[in-house]
């Protein structure tokens, strides 16, 4: 019965209009956030994406407040502006004060998210938030994706990958050794600002599908899963994009089998399952293979007895 539902959901990607665009939009989110999330994980800035996602919330509110329209492109533009502004503020706090990065992220996240909640509450009271569909950006509503939304997401994703390909060398150098990159004459501050801008675009892509609250999982989990299988950055980016895309498609299929099931949380659970499998079964880093290697290396009690007897015998020969 379960297999029949899964097979029916798989066929629905090709035959059902809604499921097709939900799966396609979710796959775009997973591929983009998976690829760019590698840099946040390797830079030990995993919560950076979370801060950007929360900073985007007031941008959605202000865009609707001033424009009075629920046009998704305009709302995403407002989200991008505020998310970028939040990222730049975080970088500025870290580089110009004695405040550490984790504290700066906490400040940005809480202040912008608080402002966003205040705005949504205000718009809700005047009857605008629900009409504008703003509440869906909090937890995501992938089922509301339509063809125009997917086209917009595809354009934004193409921009992200174009920047990633062109500036791959610069992003790589500043990720692993920014001091060396600075000695070579690379403008580190501008490169970091560019990478922040691209991650902002990835966050904006995810607001439709998984929302502000769960977006951080789509940046961290695919990259963390890919990291278990390879130590090469290029391979890690490819694997992370594949894991993210698969989680988007599989999560959409699973959520379509049960009426009323939210797609965003299912996608997050799916990528978490992929991460769990990677942590257990990856050949180099997986817990299972590490346990087996340790078992082979550690001597058995019988070997210890034989070693002790041999040492005694050698000691008697002297």
C-alpha positions in Angstrom: 0.0 0.0 0.0 2.8 2.4 0.9 4.7 1.5 -2.3 1.6 2.2 -4.3 1.2 5.6 -2.8 4.9 6.5 -3.4 4.6 5.3 -7.0 1.4 7.2 -7.5 3.1 10.3 -6.0 6.1 9.8 -8.4 3.7 9.7 -11.4 2.0 12.8 -10.0 5.1 14.8 -10.6 4.5 14.3 -14.4 0.7 14.4 -14.4 -0.4 16.6 -11.5 0.0 20.4 -12.1 0.3 21.4 -8.4 2.7 18.6 -7.4 4.9 19.2 -10.5 5.6 22.8 -9.6 5.8 22.1 -5.8 8.5 19.4 -6.5 10.3 21.5 -9.0 10.4 24.6 -6.7 11.5 22.4 -3.8 14.2 20.8 -5.9 15.5 24.3 -6.9 15.6 25.3 -3.3 17.4 22.1 -2.3 20.0 22.4 -5.0 20.8 26.1 -4.5 20.9 26.0 -0.7 22.8 22.8 -0.7 25.5 24.1 -2.9 25.9 27.5 -1.1 25.5 25.9 2.3 28.9 24.2 1.9 30.6 27.6 2.4 28.7 28.4 5.5 29.5 25.0 7.0 33.2 25.1 6.1 33.5 28.7 7.4 31.9 27.5 10.7 29.1 30.0 10.1 26.2 27.5 10.1 23.9 29.9 11.9 24.7 32.7 9.5 21.9 31.4 7.2 19.5 31.3 10.1 20.2 35.0 10.9 19.7 36.0 7.2 16.4 34.1 7.1 15.1 35.8 10.2 16.3 39.1 9.0 14.3 38.7 5.8 11.0 38.6 7.6 10.6 42.4 8.2 11.5 43.0 4.6 8.4 41.0 3.6 6.3 43.1 5.9 7.6 46.4 4.8 7.3 45.5 1.1 3.6 44.7 1.6 3.1 47.7 3.8 4.4 50.2 1.3 3.3 48.5 -2.0 0.0 47.0 -0.8 0.4 44.0 -3.1 1.1 40.3 -2.6 3.2 40.0 -5.7 5.8 37.3 -4.8 8.6 39.0 -6.7 8.1 42.3 -4.9 7.9 40.5 -1.5 11.1 38.5 -2.3 12.8 41.7 -3.2 11.9 43.2 0.2 13.1 40.1 1.9 16.4 40.1 0.0 17.1 43.8 0.9 16.6 43.2 4.6 18.4 39.9 4.6 21.4 41.4 2.9 21.3 44.4 5.3 21.2 41.9 8.3 24.2 40.0 6.9 26.2 43.2 6.4 25.4 44.4 9.9 26.6 41.0 11.3 29.9 41.3 9.4 30.3 44.9 10.5 29.7 44.1 14.1 32.2 41.2 14.0 34.9 43.2 12.2 34.7 46.5 14.0 33.8 45.5 17.6 35.0 43.1 20.2 31.7 41.2 19.9 32.2 37.6 18.7 30.5 36.2 15.7 28.0 34.0 17.6 26.9 37.0 19.6 26.6 39.2 16.5 24.4 36.5 14.9 22.2 36.3 17.9 21.8 40.1 18.0 20.9 40.2 14.3 18.5 37.2 14.4 16.6 38.4 17.5 16.3 42.0 16.5 15.2 41.5 12.9 12.9 38.6 13.8 11.3 40.6 16.5 10.7 43.5 14.1 9.2 41.1 11.6 6.8 39.6 14.1 5.7 43.1 15.2 5.1 44.0 11.5 3.1 40.8 10.8 1.0 41.3 13.9 0.2 44.9 12.9 -0.7 43.9 9.4 -2.8 41.0 10.8 -4.8 43.4 12.9 -5.5 45.7 10.0 -6.5 42.7 7.9 -3.5 42.7 5.6 -1.2 39.9 6.6 -3.6 37.0 5.8 -4.8 38.7 2.7 -1.3 39.3 1.5 -0.3 35.7 2.3 2.5 37.0 4.5 2.0 34.4 7.2 3.1 31.6 4.8 6.7 33.0 4.8 7.0 32.2 8.5 6.7 28.4 8.1 6.6 28.1 4.3 3.8 26.9 2.1 5.2 25.0 -0.8 1.8 23.9 -2.0 1.1 27.5 -2.9 3.8 27.6 -5.6 2.6 28.3 -9.1 4.4 28.4 -12.4 5.4 32.0 -12.2 6.9 31.4 -8.7 9.0 28.5 -10.0 10.2 30.6 -12.9 11.3 33.4 -10.5 13.0 30.8 -8.3 14.8 29.3 -11.4 16.1 32.8 -12.4 17.4 33.5 -8.9 19.0 30.1 -8.7 20.7 30.5 -12.1 22.1 33.8 -10.8 23.5 32.1 -7.7 25.2 29.4 -9.7 26.6 31.9 -12.2 28.2 33.8 -9.4 29.4 30.6 -7.8 31.1 29.4 -11.0 32.7 32.8 -11.8 34.0 33.4 -8.3 34.6 29.8 -7.2 38.4 30.3 -6.8 37.9 33.5 -4.7 35.3 31.8 -2.5 37.5 28.8 -2.0 40.6 30.8 -1.0 38.7 33.0 1.4 37.0 30.0 2.9 40.1 28.0 3.7 42.8 30.7 4.2 41.6 34.3 4.1 45.0 35.6 5.2 46.7 33.9 2.3 44.1 35.3 -0.1 44.7 38.8 1.4 48.4 38.4 0.8 47.7 37.6 -2.9 45.8 40.8 -3.2 42.2 39.5 -3.1 39.7 42.0 -1.7 38.5 39.8 1.1 35.8 42.2 2.4 34.2 42.5 -1.0 34.4 38.8 -1.6 32.7 38.1 1.8 30.0 40.7 0.9 29.5 39.0 -2.5 29.2 35.5 -0.9 26.8 36.9 1.7 24.7 38.4 -1.1 24.5 35.1 -2.9 23.5 33.3 0.3 20.8 35.9 0.8 19.4 35.0 -2.6 19.4 31.3 -1.6 17.6 32.2 1.6 14.9 34.2 -0.3 14.4 31.1 -2.6 13.6 29.0 0.5 11.1 31.4 2.1 8.3 30.2 -0.2 9.0 26.5 0.6 10.2 26.0 4.1 9.9 29.4 5.6 12.0 31.6 7.9 12.1 29.1 10.8 13.2 26.0 8.9 15.5 27.6 6.2 18.7 27.0 8.2 18.2 23.3 7.9 18.4 23.5 4.1 21.7 25.3 4.3 23.3 23.1 6.9 22.0 19.6 6.5 22.9 18.9 2.8 26.4 20.3 3.3 27.0 18.4 6.5 25.8 15.1 4.8 28.0 15.7 1.8 31.0 16.4 4.1 30.8 12.9 5.4 31.5 11.4 1.9 34.3 13.6 0.6 37.0 16.0 1.5 37.1 17.7 -1.9 35.2 21.1 -2.1 34.0 20.7 -5.7 32.7 17.1 -5.0 31.2 18.4 -1.7 29.2 21.1 -3.5 27.9 18.6 -6.1 26.9 16.0 -3.5 25.3 18.7 -1.3 23.3 20.0 -4.3 22.2 16.4 -5.1 21.1 15.7 -1.5 19.2 19.0 -1.3 17.5 18.4 -4.6 16.5 14.8 -3.7 15.1 15.9 -0.3 13.0 18.5 -2.1 11.5 16.0 -4.5 11.1 13.2 -2.0 9.6 15.5 0.6 7.1 16.9 -1.9 6.1 13.3 -2.9 5.7 12.2 0.7 3.6 15.2 1.7 1.3 14.8 -1.3 0.3 11.3 -0.1 -1.4 12.7 3.0 -4.0 15.5 2.9 -3.1 18.6 4.9 0.6 17.6 5.5 2.9 20.6 5.2 5.6 20.2 2.6 8.3 22.3 4.2 8.7 20.2 7.4 8.6 17.0 5.5 11.5 18.2 3.3 13.5 19.1 6.4 12.8 15.7 7.9 13.9 14.1 4.6 17.2 15.9 4.4 17.7 15.1 8.1 17.3 11.4 7.3 19.8 11.7 4.5 22.2 13.3 7.0 21.6 10.5 9.5 22.4 7.9 6.8 25.5 9.7 5.9 26.7 9.9 9.5 26.2 6.2 9.9 27.2 4.6 6.6 29.8 6.9 4.9 33.0 4.9 4.3 35.5 7.4 5.8 33.6 9.3 8.5 30.6 7.0 9.2 30.1 5.7 12.7 29.6 2.1 11.5 32.8 1.9 9.4 34.8 3.7 12.1 33.6 1.2 14.6 34.6 -1.7 12.4 38.0 -0.2 11.8 38.6 0.3 15.5 37.5 -3.3 16.1 40.1 -4.5 13.6 42.9 -2.4 15.1 42.2 -3.2 18.8 43.7 -6.5 19.9 41.5 -9.3 21.2 42.1 -10.7 24.7 43.6 -13.9 23.2 46.1 -11.8 21.2 47.1 -9.9 24.4 47.7 -13.3 26.2 49.9 -14.5 23.3 51.8 -11.2 23.2 52.4 -11.4 27.0 53.6 -15.0 26.7 56.0 -14.1 23.9 57.4 -11.2 25.9 58.1 -13.5 28.8 59.7 -16.0 26.6 62.0 -13.3 25.0 62.8 -12.0 28.5 63.9 -15.5 29.5 66.2 -15.8 26.5 68.1 -12.7 27.7 
